[in-house]
Amino acid sequence: MNQKRLVPIILASILTLALTGVSFAGTLSEIVKRGELRVAVQSGAAPYAFFDKNGEQAGSMIDFTKGMADAMGVKLKVLDFDWDGLIPALLSGKADILAADMTPTLKRALKISFTDPWIHVQPCIFTTTGASYKTLEDVNKPDVTVGVLLGSTGETIAKKYLPNAKIKSYKGGGRMIVQALTAGHVDAGVNDDLAVLTVLPDFPPKSIRLLDKRLGQGKDPLAFAVRHESVNLWQWINLYFETVRSNGEYDKNIAYWMEGIEWKKDH
C-alpha cells in the first residue's frame, strides 16, 4: 500500500483508540468523581437482593456492592427494577453496575458485558410434596403448567426441556413462583436451586420438594454486568472479587447468605 495513503489510516486508528480509551476510563473515574456508585438490582430475589423486615435493602449482592463502594471511597445508591428493566437501566446510564442473579448468555452479551462469574447455581424443577410428578417426563406434558420468572434463564431452560408443558411467566423474584405453586396457580416451577431452597423456610414445612434430576448441562454461572464501554470498571470488579476471595470476605458472605438461614432472623 502507498505510504501516503497509509498515514491517514494509521492516524485515524490512533484517534479512534484514544477516544475509545477515554470512554473506557470514563465510568470508573466518573463514579469516583461523583462520589456515588449506582447499582441496579431486583429486590424480590432473596438471598441475592431484597427488602428486609425494616424496609432496607439486603442480600448477598447488596453486601458485595457495599464492599465495592467502600473500596472506591464512595456512597452506594441501590436502584430497584423489575427483571425486564435491569438491562435498560444499565444501558441508559441510570446505573453503573447490574447486580442481579443473572446468567451470562451470548444473547445478553450482545448488549452488556459480564464480569467473571461470582457463583454457580443449578437449575431445577420443583413442585408440591403431594404432587405425583417424579421425573422430567412427568412434568413435560400438555396438562402441566410450569411457573418461571419472566426473562430469566429458568424461562429459557423450561421452554427447552419442557416443550410440551404450559409455561407461565411471572414478574418478580423466585418467591413469586413458590407462592403461585402453593396457591395452585401452577403445577411446578423452574428456577435455580439456591433461590428455591432459601425461600422454603418461609412456607409450610415439607410442602415443596425438588425433583431429583436437575436441568441443563451443569451449573449455571451468575455474574455482575456493566456497559460495553466500561472496561476499566469491568476489570475493577473482577479484581474486587479476587481480593475478597483472598482475604476471606467472599467466604463469609457465601456462608451467611447462601449456605445458612441465620440471615432470616437478622433481616
Contacts in CASP RR format, 6 or more apart in sequence:
PFRMAT RR
TARGET T0000
AUTHOR 0000-0000-0000
METHOD contacts of the structure
MODEL  1
MNQKRLVPIILASILTLALTGVSFAGTLSEIVKRGELRVAVQSGAAPYAF
FDKNGEQAGSMIDFTKGMADAMGVKLKVLDFDWDGLIPALLSGKADILAA
DMTPTLKRALKISFTDPWIHVQPCIFTTTGASYKTLEDVNKPDVTVGVLL
GSTGETIAKKYLPNAKIKSYKGGGRMIVQALTAGHVDAGVNDDLAVLTVL
PDFPPKSIRLLDKRLGQGKDPLAFAVRHESVNLWQWINLYFETVRSNGEY
DKNIAYWMEGIEWKKDH
20 229 0 8 1.000
23 229 0 8 1.000
24 229 0 8 1.000
24 230 0 8 1.000
24 231 0 8 1.000
24 232 0 8 1.000
25 232 0 8 1.000
26 229 0 8 1.000
26 230 0 8 1.000
26 232 0 8 1.000
27 96 0 8 1.000
27 226 0 8 1.000
27 227 0 8 1.000
27 229 0 8 1.000
27 230 0 8 1.000
27 232 0 8 1.000
27 233 0 8 1.000
28 230 0 8 1.000
28 232 0 8 1.000
28 233 0 8 1.000
28 236 0 8 1.000
29 232 0 8 1.000
31 37 0 8 1.000
31 38 0 8 1.000
31 72 0 8 1.000
31 74 0 8 1.000
31 96 0 8 1.000
31 233 0 8 1.000
32 72 0 8 1.000
32 73 0 8 1.000
32 74 0 8 1.000
34 74 0 8 1.000
35 72 0 8 1.000
35 73 0 8 1.000
35 74 0 8 1.000
35 75 0 8 1.000
36 74 0 8 1.000
36 75 0 8 1.000
36 76 0 8 1.000
36 77 0 8 1.000
37 65 0 8 1.000
37 68 0 8 1.000
37 69 0 8 1.000
37 72 0 8 1.000
37 74 0 8 1.000
37 75 0 8 1.000
37 76 0 8 1.000
37 77 0 8 1.000
37 96 0 8 1.000
37 97 0 8 1.000
38 77 0 8 1.000
38 79 0 8 1.000
38 94 0 8 1.000
38 95 0 8 1.000
38 96 0 8 1.000
38 97 0 8 1.000
39 65 0 8 1.000
39 76 0 8 1.000
39 77 0 8 1.000
39 78 0 8 1.000
39 79 0 8 1.000
39 95 0 8 1.000
39 96 0 8 1.000
39 97 0 8 1.000
39 98 0 8 1.000
39 99 0 8 1.000
40 79 0 8 1.000
40 81 0 8 1.000
40 85 0 8 1.000
40 86 0 8 1.000
40 89 0 8 1.000
40 90 0 8 1.000
40 94 0 8 1.000
40 95 0 8 1.000
40 97 0 8 1.000
40 98 0 8 1.000
40 99 0 8 1.000
40 100 0 8 1.000
41 48 0 8 1.000
41 49 0 8 1.000
41 57 0 8 1.000
41 61 0 8 1.000
41 62 0 8 1.000
41 78 0 8 1.000
41 79 0 8 1.000
41 80 0 8 1.000
41 81 0 8 1.000
41 86 0 8 1.000
41 99 0 8 1.000
41 100 0 8 1.000
42 49 0 8 1.000
42 80 0 8 1.000
42 81 0 8 1.000
42 82 0 8 1.000
42 83 0 8 1.000
42 86 0 8 1.000
42 100 0 8 1.000
42 101 0 8 1.000
42 172 0 8 1.000
42 173 0 8 1.000
43 49 0 8 1.000
43 50 0 8 1.000
43 51 0 8 1.000
43 57 0 8 1.000
43 78 0 8 1.000
43 80 0 8 1.000
44 50 0 8 1.000
44 51 0 8 1.000
44 172 0 8 1.000
44 173 0 8 1.000
44 174 0 8 1.000
44 175 0 8 1.000
45 100 0 8 1.000
45 101 0 8 1.000
45 172 0 8 1.000
45 173 0 8 1.000
45 174 0 8 1.000
45 195 0 8 1.000
46 59 0 8 1.000
46 175 0 8 1.000
46 198 0 8 1.000
46 199 0 8 1.000
47 59 0 8 1.000
47 60 0 8 1.000
47 194 0 8 1.000
47 198 0 8 1.000
47 257 0 8 1.000
47 258 0 8 1.000
47 263 0 8 1.000
48 59 0 8 1.000
48 60 0 8 1.000
48 61 0 8 1.000
48 100 0 8 1.000
48 101 0 8 1.000
48 195 0 8 1.000
49 57 0 8 1.000
49 58 0 8 1.000
49 59 0 8 1.000
49 60 0 8 1.000
49 61 0 8 1.000
49 62 0 8 1.000
49 78 0 8 1.000
49 99 0 8 1.000
49 100 0 8 1.000
50 57 0 8 1.000
50 58 0 8 1.000
50 59 0 8 1.000
50 267 0 8 1.000
51 57 0 8 1.000
51 58 0 8 1.000
52 58 0 8 1.000
52 267 0 8 1.000
53 267 0 8 1.000
54 267 0 8 1.000
57 78 0 8 1.000
57 80 0 8 1.000
58 263 0 8 1.000
58 267 0 8 1.000
59 257 0 8 1.000
59 263 0 8 1.000
59 267 0 8 1.000
60 253 0 8 1.000
60 254 0 8 1.000
60 256 0 8 1.000
60 257 0 8 1.000
60 258 0 8 1.000
61 99 0 8 1.000
61 100 0 8 1.000
61 101 0 8 1.000
61 224 0 8 1.000
62 78 0 8 1.000
62 99 0 8 1.000
63 253 0 8 1.000
63 257 0 8 1.000
64 99 0 8 1.000
64 118 0 8 1.000
64 244 0 8 1.000
64 253 0 8 1.000
65 76 0 8 1.000
65 78 0 8 1.000
65 97 0 8 1.000
65 99 0 8 1.000
66 76 0 8 1.000
67 240 0 8 1.000
67 244 0 8 1.000
68 76 0 8 1.000
68 97 0 8 1.000
68 237 0 8 1.000
68 240 0 8 1.000
69 75 0 8 1.000
69 76 0 8 1.000
71 240 0 8 1.000
71 243 0 8 1.000
79 89 0 8 1.000
79 94 0 8 1.000
79 95 0 8 1.000
81 89 0 8 1.000
82 171 0 8 1.000
82 172 0 8 1.000
83 100 0 8 1.000
83 149 0 8 1.000
83 150 0 8 1.000
83 151 0 8 1.000
83 152 0 8 1.000
83 171 0 8 1.000
83 172 0 8 1.000
83 173 0 8 1.000
84 150 0 8 1.000
84 151 0 8 1.000
84 171 0 8 1.000
86 98 0 8 1.000
86 100 0 8 1.000
86 102 0 8 1.000
87 98 0 8 1.000
87 108 0 8 1.000
87 111 0 8 1.000
87 112 0 8 1.000
87 225 0 8 1.000
89 95 0 8 1.000
89 98 0 8 1.000
90 96 0 8 1.000
90 97 0 8 1.000
90 98 0 8 1.000
90 112 0 8 1.000
90 225 0 8 1.000
90 226 0 8 1.000
90 227 0 8 1.000
91 111 0 8 1.000
91 112 0 8 1.000
91 227 0 8 1.000
93 227 0 8 1.000
96 226 0 8 1.000
96 230 0 8 1.000
96 233 0 8 1.000
97 224 0 8 1.000
97 225 0 8 1.000
97 226 0 8 1.000
97 233 0 8 1.000
97 237 0 8 1.000
98 112 0 8 1.000
98 224 0 8 1.000
98 225 0 8 1.000
98 226 0 8 1.000
99 224 0 8 1.000
101 121 0 8 1.000
101 192 0 8 1.000
101 195 0 8 1.000
101 222 0 8 1.000
102 108 0 8 1.000
102 153 0 8 1.000
102 222 0 8 1.000
102 223 0 8 1.000
102 225 0 8 1.000
103 153 0 8 1.000
103 220 0 8 1.000
103 221 0 8 1.000
103 222 0 8 1.000
103 223 0 8 1.000
104 114 0 8 1.000
104 117 0 8 1.000
104 221 0 8 1.000
104 223 0 8 1.000
104 225 0 8 1.000
105 153 0 8 1.000
105 156 0 8 1.000
108 114 0 8 1.000
108 225 0 8 1.000
112 225 0 8 1.000
112 226 0 8 1.000
112 227 0 8 1.000
112 228 0 8 1.000
113 225 0 8 1.000
113 226 0 8 1.000
113 227 0 8 1.000
113 228 0 8 1.000
113 230 0 8 1.000
113 231 0 8 1.000
113 234 0 8 1.000
114 223 0 8 1.000
114 224 0 8 1.000
114 225 0 8 1.000
115 223 0 8 1.000
115 224 0 8 1.000
115 225 0 8 1.000
115 226 0 8 1.000
115 234 0 8 1.000
115 237 0 8 1.000
115 238 0 8 1.000
115 241 0 8 1.000
116 223 0 8 1.000
116 238 0 8 1.000
116 241 0 8 1.000
117 221 0 8 1.000
117 222 0 8 1.000
117 223 0 8 1.000
118 222 0 8 1.000
118 223 0 8 1.000
118 224 0 8 1.000
118 241 0 8 1.000
119 221 0 8 1.000
119 222 0 8 1.000
119 254 0 8 1.000
119 258 0 8 1.000
120 219 0 8 1.000
120 220 0 8 1.000
120 221 0 8 1.000
120 222 0 8 1.000
121 192 0 8 1.000
121 193 0 8 1.000
121 194 0 8 1.000
121 195 0 8 1.000
121 219 0 8 1.000
121 220 0 8 1.000
121 222 0 8 1.000
122 192 0 8 1.000
122 193 0 8 1.000
122 194 0 8 1.000
122 214 0 8 1.000
122 218 0 8 1.000
122 219 0 8 1.000
122 220 0 8 1.000
123 153 0 8 1.000
123 154 0 8 1.000
123 157 0 8 1.000
123 190 0 8 1.000
123 191 0 8 1.000
123 192 0 8 1.000
123 193 0 8 1.000
123 214 0 8 1.000
123 215 0 8 1.000
123 216 0 8 1.000
123 220 0 8 1.000
124 190 0 8 1.000
124 191 0 8 1.000
124 192 0 8 1.000
124 193 0 8 1.000
124 196 0 8 1.000
124 210 0 8 1.000
124 211 0 8 1.000
124 214 0 8 1.000
124 215 0 8 1.000
125 133 0 8 1.000
125 136 0 8 1.000
125 139 0 8 1.000
125 146 0 8 1.000
125 162 0 8 1.000
125 188 0 8 1.000
125 189 0 8 1.000
125 190 0 8 1.000
125 210 0 8 1.000
125 211 0 8 1.000
125 213 0 8 1.000
125 215 0 8 1.000
126 178 0 8 1.000
126 181 0 8 1.000
126 188 0 8 1.000
126 189 0 8 1.000
126 190 0 8 1.000
126 191 0 8 1.000
126 196 0 8 1.000
126 208 0 8 1.000
126 209 0 8 1.000
126 210 0 8 1.000
126 211 0 8 1.000
127 133 0 8 1.000
127 139 0 8 1.000
127 181 0 8 1.000
127 187 0 8 1.000
127 188 0 8 1.000
127 189 0 8 1.000
127 208 0 8 1.000
127 209 0 8 1.000
127 211 0 8 1.000
128 181 0 8 1.000
128 182 0 8 1.000
128 207 0 8 1.000
128 208 0 8 1.000
128 209 0 8 1.000
129 206 0 8 1.000
129 207 0 8 1.000
129 208 0 8 1.000
129 209 0 8 1.000
131 187 0 8 1.000
131 188 0 8 1.000
132 138 0 8 1.000
133 139 0 8 1.000
133 144 0 8 1.000
133 187 0 8 1.000
133 188 0 8 1.000
133 211 0 8 1.000
134 211 0 8 1.000
135 211 0 8 1.000
135 213 0 8 1.000
136 161 0 8 1.000
136 162 0 8 1.000
136 211 0 8 1.000
136 213 0 8 1.000
136 215 0 8 1.000
138 144 0 8 1.000
139 146 0 8 1.000
139 162 0 8 1.000
139 165 0 8 1.000
139 187 0 8 1.000
139 188 0 8 1.000
139 211 0 8 1.000
140 161 0 8 1.000
140 162 0 8 1.000
140 163 0 8 1.000
140 164 0 8 1.000
140 165 0 8 1.000
141 164 0 8 1.000
141 165 0 8 1.000
142 164 0 8 1.000
142 165 0 8 1.000
142 166 0 8 1.000
144 162 0 8 1.000
144 165 0 8 1.000
144 166 0 8 1.000
144 187 0 8 1.000
144 188 0 8 1.000
145 165 0 8 1.000
145 166 0 8 1.000
145 167 0 8 1.000
145 168 0 8 1.000
145 185 0 8 1.000
145 186 0 8 1.000
145 187 0 8 1.000
145 188 0 8 1.000
146 158 0 8 1.000
146 162 0 8 1.000
146 165 0 8 1.000
146 166 0 8 1.000
146 167 0 8 1.000
146 168 0 8 1.000
146 186 0 8 1.000
146 187 0 8 1.000
146 188 0 8 1.000
146 189 0 8 1.000
146 190 0 8 1.000
147 158 0 8 1.000
147 167 0 8 1.000
147 168 0 8 1.000
147 169 0 8 1.000
147 170 0 8 1.000
147 177 0 8 1.000
147 180 0 8 1.000
147 181 0 8 1.000
147 186 0 8 1.000
147 188 0 8 1.000
147 189 0 8 1.000
147 190 0 8 1.000
148 154 0 8 1.000
148 155 0 8 1.000
148 158 0 8 1.000
148 167 0 8 1.000
148 168 0 8 1.000
148 169 0 8 1.000
148 170 0 8 1.000
148 177 0 8 1.000
148 189 0 8 1.000
148 190 0 8 1.000
148 191 0 8 1.000
149 155 0 8 1.000
149 169 0 8 1.000
149 170 0 8 1.000
149 171 0 8 1.000
149 172 0 8 1.000
149 173 0 8 1.000
149 174 0 8 1.000
149 176 0 8 1.000
149 177 0 8 1.000
149 191 0 8 1.000
150 169 0 8 1.000
150 170 0 8 1.000
150 171 0 8 1.000
150 172 0 8 1.000
151 169 0 8 1.000
152 191 0 8 1.000
153 192 0 8 1.000
153 220 0 8 1.000
154 190 0 8 1.000
154 191 0 8 1.000
154 192 0 8 1.000
154 215 0 8 1.000
155 167 0 8 1.000
155 169 0 8 1.000
155 190 0 8 1.000
157 190 0 8 1.000
157 215 0 8 1.000
157 216 0 8 1.000
158 165 0 8 1.000
158 167 0 8 1.000
158 189 0 8 1.000
158 190 0 8 1.000
158 215 0 8 1.000
159 167 0 8 1.000
161 215 0 8 1.000
161 216 0 8 1.000
162 190 0 8 1.000
165 188 0 8 1.000
168 180 0 8 1.000
168 185 0 8 1.000
168 186 0 8 1.000
170 176 0 8 1.000
170 177 0 8 1.000
170 180 0 8 1.000
173 195 0 8 1.000
174 191 0 8 1.000
174 195 0 8 1.000
174 196 0 8 1.000
174 199 0 8 1.000
175 199 0 8 1.000
175 202 0 8 1.000
177 186 0 8 1.000
177 189 0 8 1.000
177 190 0 8 1.000
177 191 0 8 1.000
178 196 0 8 1.000
178 199 0 8 1.000
178 200 0 8 1.000
178 203 0 8 1.000
178 208 0 8 1.000
180 186 0 8 1.000
181 187 0 8 1.000
181 188 0 8 1.000
181 189 0 8 1.000
181 208 0 8 1.000
182 203 0 8 1.000
182 204 0 8 1.000
182 207 0 8 1.000
182 208 0 8 1.000
190 215 0 8 1.000
192 220 0 8 1.000
193 210 0 8 1.000
193 214 0 8 1.000
194 258 0 8 1.000
196 208 0 8 1.000
196 210 0 8 1.000
197 210 0 8 1.000
198 258 0 8 1.000
198 261 0 8 1.000
200 208 0 8 1.000
201 261 0 8 1.000
201 264 0 8 1.000
202 264 0 8 1.000
224 237 0 8 1.000
226 233 0 8 1.000
226 234 0 8 1.000
226 237 0 8 1.000
241 250 0 8 1.000
244 250 0 8 1.000
244 253 0 8 1.000
245 251 0 8 1.000
256 262 0 8 1.000
256 263 0 8 1.000
257 263 0 8 1.000
END
